[in-house]
């Protein structure tokens, strides 16, 4: 029965489809990093950019991360054609944005105001992300966009750890679209030694973030052409 199925037209059609959909190695010549202080690598010697330079030694890595940047701020810059030439030639864009949207609301009104405004904030964040994705893909439809989800760097002993976990899961559901791959950074929150402060990863943290990025590329069926020195 197994042999009959393997010779059937249905099986052969499925096999052809699998071959057609198989990931083709992508040559990564230019990597652009956009976003906030986590994208920038605050407090470290180059953040994730340094690790990408090691993984893709033949690639140009350009880091345009800005400390304190919100999704509103990134939209504004993209509307002003910041980095347009670089994005037009990018093979891979790594995006880390959204944490400051929540942080500013929290600093402005505390936890209760953040909860009250959360639905509206998330809706605006989603709208901003769709515009950001569109701006990156404009004139460069083949570009690969990888966005980091937000992680929970709060210590487990803190009273509101479970609540913030839920909050981040809800916030992260706004991320993603066609042509956008999401790196799940939740694992980072489980390692207490990787934090520079209550928000930013240290050198070890960026090494883990980089590894999660590479695993994400592999598990989503995208083969990255091996770079050679």
C-alpha positions in Angstrom: 0.0 0.0 0.0 2.9 2.3 0.9 4.5 1.7 -2.5 1.3 2.2 -4.4 0.8 5.6 -2.6 4.3 6.7 -3.4 3.7 6.1 -7.1 0.3 7.7 -7.1 -0.4 11.0 -8.9 -1.5 12.6 -5.6 1.9 11.7 -3.9 3.9 13.0 -6.9 1.9 16.2 -7.0 2.6 16.7 -3.2 6.3 16.0 -3.8 6.5 18.5 -6.6 4.9 21.1 -4.4 7.3 20.4 -1.6 10.3 20.9 -3.9 8.8 24.0 -5.3 8.2 25.5 -1.8 11.6 24.4 -0.5 13.7 27.3 0.8 16.3 28.6 -1.6 19.5 29.9 0.0 19.4 33.7 0.2 22.5 35.7 -0.3 22.7 38.4 2.4 24.8 41.3 1.2 23.3 44.1 3.2 21.7 44.0 6.7 19.9 47.0 8.1 19.0 47.3 11.8 16.1 49.6 12.7 14.5 50.5 16.0 15.2 51.5 19.6 18.0 51.2 22.1 17.8 47.4 22.0 18.3 47.6 18.3 21.2 50.0 18.8 22.9 47.9 21.5 22.7 50.3 24.4 25.5 49.8 26.9 27.4 47.1 24.9 30.1 47.0 22.3 27.8 46.9 19.2 24.8 44.9 20.5 23.4 42.4 18.0 25.1 44.2 15.1 28.5 42.8 16.2 27.2 39.2 16.2 25.7 39.7 12.8 29.0 40.9 11.5 30.6 37.6 12.7 27.8 35.4 11.3 27.7 37.3 7.9 31.4 38.4 7.5 30.8 39.2 3.8 27.8 41.4 4.5 27.5 45.1 5.2 25.7 45.6 8.6 24.2 49.0 9.1 22.8 49.9 12.5 20.3 52.8 12.6 18.9 52.0 16.1 18.0 55.1 18.2 17.8 55.2 22.0 14.3 56.0 23.2 12.6 55.6 19.7 8.9 54.7 19.7 6.9 53.3 16.8 5.6 56.8 16.2 9.1 58.1 15.9 10.1 55.3 13.5 7.1 56.0 11.3 8.0 59.7 11.2 11.5 59.0 10.1 10.4 56.6 7.4 7.9 59.2 6.1 10.8 61.6 5.9 12.7 59.1 3.8 15.4 58.5 6.4 17.6 55.5 5.3 15.6 55.1 2.0 18.7 54.3 -0.1 20.0 51.8 2.4 16.6 50.1 2.8 16.2 49.9 -0.9 19.3 47.7 -1.2 18.8 45.7 2.0 18.5 41.9 1.9 17.6 41.6 5.6 16.1 44.2 7.9 16.1 43.5 11.6 13.5 45.4 13.5 13.2 46.0 17.3 10.5 48.5 18.2 7.5 49.0 20.5 8.9 48.8 24.0 9.1 52.5 24.4 5.4 52.9 23.4 4.5 51.1 26.6 7.3 52.6 28.7 6.3 56.2 27.9 2.7 55.5 28.8 3.7 53.8 32.0 6.0 56.7 33.0 3.3 59.2 32.1 0.5 57.7 34.1 1.6 54.6 36.0 0.3 51.1 35.7 -3.4 51.9 36.0 -3.3 54.4 33.1 -1.3 51.9 31.0 -3.9 49.3 31.5 -6.7 51.8 30.7 -5.0 52.9 27.5 -3.6 49.5 26.5 -6.2 48.6 23.8 -5.8 52.0 22.1 -2.0 51.8 22.4 -1.9 48.4 20.8 -4.2 49.4 18.0 -2.0 52.4 17.2 1.1 50.2 17.4 -0.4 47.8 14.9 -1.2 50.6 12.5 2.3 51.9 12.9 3.9 48.5 12.2 1.9 48.0 9.0 3.2 51.4 7.8 6.7 50.5 8.8 6.6 47.2 7.0 5.2 48.9 3.9 7.9 51.6 4.0 10.7 48.9 4.3 9.2 46.9 1.4 8.6 49.9 -0.8 10.7 49.3 -3.9 12.3 46.2 -2.3 9.7 43.5 -2.3 12.2 40.7 -1.8 13.6 42.2 1.4 13.4 39.8 4.4 12.0 41.6 7.6 12.7 39.9 10.9 11.2 41.6 14.0 12.0 40.7 17.6 9.0 40.3 19.9 9.1 42.1 23.2 10.6 40.1 26.1 9.7 40.3 29.8 13.0 41.1 31.7 11.2 41.5 35.0 12.4 39.1 37.7 10.1 36.2 38.6 10.0 37.2 42.2 8.3 40.5 41.4 4.7 40.6 42.3 3.4 41.5 38.9 5.5 39.1 36.8 2.6 36.9 35.7 0.6 40.0 34.7 3.4 41.5 32.7 3.8 38.2 30.9 0.2 38.4 29.8 0.6 42.0 28.8 3.6 41.3 26.6 1.8 38.3 25.0 -1.1 40.6 24.1 1.2 43.3 22.8 3.3 40.9 20.7 0.1 39.7 19.0 0.2 43.0 17.0 3.5 42.0 15.4 3.8 40.3 12.0 2.5 40.4 8.4 3.1 38.9 5.0 6.9 38.9 4.4 7.6 39.5 8.1 9.2 36.8 10.4 8.9 37.2 14.1 11.7 36.1 16.5 10.2 34.9 19.8 12.5 36.4 22.4 10.5 34.9 25.4 13.4 32.6 26.3 15.5 35.6 27.2 13.2 36.5 30.1 14.0 33.2 31.7 17.8 33.9 32.1 18.5 36.3 35.0 22.2 36.8 34.2 21.7 38.4 30.7 20.5 41.9 31.8 22.4 45.1 31.8 19.5 46.8 33.7 15.8 46.2 33.9 15.3 46.6 30.2 18.5 46.1 28.2 20.4 42.9 27.5 24.1 42.7 28.3 26.7 41.1 26.0 25.5 37.6 26.9 22.0 38.7 26.3 22.8 39.9 22.8 24.5 36.6 22.1 21.3 34.7 23.0 19.2 37.2 20.9 21.4 36.6 17.9 21.2 32.8 18.4 17.4 33.0 18.5 17.4 35.1 15.3 19.5 32.4 13.5 17.2 29.6 14.8 14.1 31.6 13.6 15.5 31.9 10.1 16.2 28.1 10.0 12.9 27.0 11.5 10.8 29.1 9.2 12.2 27.4 6.2 14.5 30.2 5.1 18.0 28.9 4.2 20.6 31.6 4.5 23.6 31.2 2.2 26.7 30.4 4.2 29.0 33.4 4.1 32.7 32.9 3.6 35.6 35.0 4.7 
